[in-house]
Amino acid sequence: MDLEKLVKNLEKNDYKVSCFDTAAEASAYLNEQIDGKSVGFGGSMTLEEMGLFESLGKHNEVIWHWHPGSRPESEARELSTKTEIYLSSVNGMAETGEIINIDGNGNRVAGMLYGHKKVYLVVGENKVAPNYEKALWRARNIAAPLNAKRLSCKTPCAVKGDRCYDCDSPGRICRGVSLLWKAPRSMEFEVVLVKEKLGY
Ligand code: SF4
């Protein structure tokens, strides 16, 4: 990963950027920055691995459909798109500055695009590719098949575990893709880069 090039291009694209050597340092930073807020989470193994639902939940109201508590999952999914702060990771990030997410239900891309005061994107170094084409390839052929496998989808990528087959399966999880060329204007955006492998 060419960190210098990535940071320069993200800043050019109107993102604030913070870099950390470890997930623990990034987690401590996020817990300092986000306090006493309502916080929505998009589906993300990165956030799960970092234990952010638990740590932020001690001093914020955190809403996540992966941990809906007494709410129905659908209600948690909807409420999470209306919070002050929104957290997600990405499926692919290009050193040239483009950010890619593939979604099945749409709540994650909706939450990233509108409706909050600030969005944090937490990104491990494994999500970074040299350019847009390679970042999109990774989102489709690495992130999506691993997510399909995690969800036990009856899709060719989950069964074979090697690549995307652009399937027509009823269980297809890849239903839409968002490409951010630059940070949307209506919210603050911060990319939290971590020099560790996080999520997929
Ligand atoms: S389009 Fe189908 S085969 Fe491709 S990653 Fe998504 S679910 Fe798997």
Residues whose N, C-alpha, C, O or C-beta is under 5 A from the ligand:
A	BS01	SF4	R140 A144 P145 A148 T155 P156 C157 R163 C164 Y165 D166 C167 R172 I173 C174
